[in-house]
Amino acid sequence: MRTTIDAAGRVVIPKQLRQAAALEPGQELEIIERDGRIEIEPVSVPMELVERDGFLAAEVPGDEAPTLTADEVRELLERTRR
């Protein structure tokens, strides 16, 4: 897929790629240059493992993790199975 850079330096990520990568408007992205290539990826949510009732659980320090809907969980599972 091809796109262009406008005069302000903005690049439009085609809809098909945004959907495939599950990118949402306003989402924070990490952009790096590596070996002459530009790489864009979603900023990951920092998590730590904590013990609760004898089990390990992932926890987002300082903030509450967003609540996922059943549809979001289903979509995530389908994407990881592809």
NORFEN-V605583 format. One record per residue. N is the residue number from 0. RES is the residue in three letters. OMEGA is omega in radians with two decimals (none if undefined). D_LAST is the distance of its C-alpha to the last C-alpha in Angstrom with 1 decimal. Layout:
<<N | RES | OMEGA | D_LAST> <N | RES | OMEGA | D_LAST>>
This chain:
<<0 | MET | 3.13 | 20.9> <1 | ARG | 3.06 | 24.4> <2 | THR | 3.14 | 26.1> <3 | THR | 3.04 | 29.5> <4 | ILE | 3.13 | 31.2> <5 | ASP | -3.07 | 33.9> <6 | ALA | 3.12 | 37.4> <7 | ALA | 3.13 | 36.4> <8 | GLY | -3.12 | 33.6> <9 | ARG | 3.09 | 30.8> <10 | VAL | 3.06 | 27.6> <11 | VAL | 3.05 | 25.5> <12 | ILE | -3.11 | 21.7> <13 | PRO | -3.07 | 20.6> <14 | LYS | -3.12 | 19.1> <15 | GLN | 3.12 | 15.9> <16 | LEU | 3.10 | 15.3> <17 | ARG | 3.14 | 16.5> <18 | GLN | -3.13 | 14.1> <19 | ALA | -3.14 | 11.0> <20 | ALA | -3.13 | 12.5> <21 | ALA | 3.10 | 13.7> <22 | LEU | -3.10 | 17.3> <23 | GLU | 3.08 | 20.1> <24 | PRO | 3.13 | 23.8> <25 | GLY | -3.13 | 26.0> <26 | GLN | 3.13 | 23.2> <27 | GLU | -3.12 | 24.6> <28 | LEU | 3.03 | 23.2> <29 | GLU | 3.13 | 24.2> <30 | ILE | 3.12 | 25.3> <31 | ILE | 3.03 | 26.4> <32 | GLU | -3.14 | 27.9> <33 | ARG | 3.10 | 27.1> <34 | ASP | 3.10 | 28.7> <35 | GLY | 3.13 | 29.4> <36 | ARG | 3.05 | 25.9> <37 | ILE | 3.12 | 25.1> <38 | GLU | -3.13 | 22.0> <39 | ILE | 3.08 | 21.0> <40 | GLU | 3.12 | 18.9> <41 | PRO | 3.06 | 19.2> <42 | VAL | -3.12 | 22.0> <43 | SER | 3.11 | 20.9> <44 | VAL | 3.13 | 22.8> <45 | PRO | -3.14 | 25.3> <46 | MET | 3.02 | 25.2> <47 | GLU | 3.11 | 27.4> <48 | LEU | 3.10 | 27.4> <49 | VAL | 3.13 | 30.3> <50 | GLU | 3.10 | 31.8> <51 | ARG | 3.11 | 32.2> <52 | ASP | 3.10 | 34.0> <53 | GLY | 3.14 | 33.2> <54 | PHE | 3.05 | 29.5> <55 | LEU | 3.11 | 27.6> <56 | ALA | 3.07 | 26.0> <57 | ALA | -3.13 | 24.5> <58 | GLU | 3.08 | 26.9> <59 | VAL | -3.09 | 27.2> <60 | PRO | 3.02 | 30.8> <61 | GLY | -3.10 | 33.2> <62 | ASP | 3.01 | 30.9> <63 | GLU | 3.07 | 29.2> <64 | ALA | 3.12 | 25.4> <65 | PRO | 3.10 | 24.3> <66 | THR | 3.14 | 23.9> <67 | LEU | 3.05 | 20.4> <68 | THR | 3.10 | 20.5> <69 | ALA | 3.11 | 18.8> <70 | ASP | 3.12 | 16.8> <71 | GLU | 3.11 | 15.7> <72 | VAL | 3.12 | 14.7> <73 | ARG | -3.14 | 12.7> <74 | GLU | 3.11 | 11.0> <75 | LEU | 3.10 | 10.3> <76 | LEU | 3.13 | 9.0> <77 | GLU | 3.13 | 6.5> <78 | ARG | -3.12 | 5.5> <79 | THR | 3.12 | 5.6> <80 | ARG | -3.10 | 3.8> <81 | ARG | none | 0.0>>
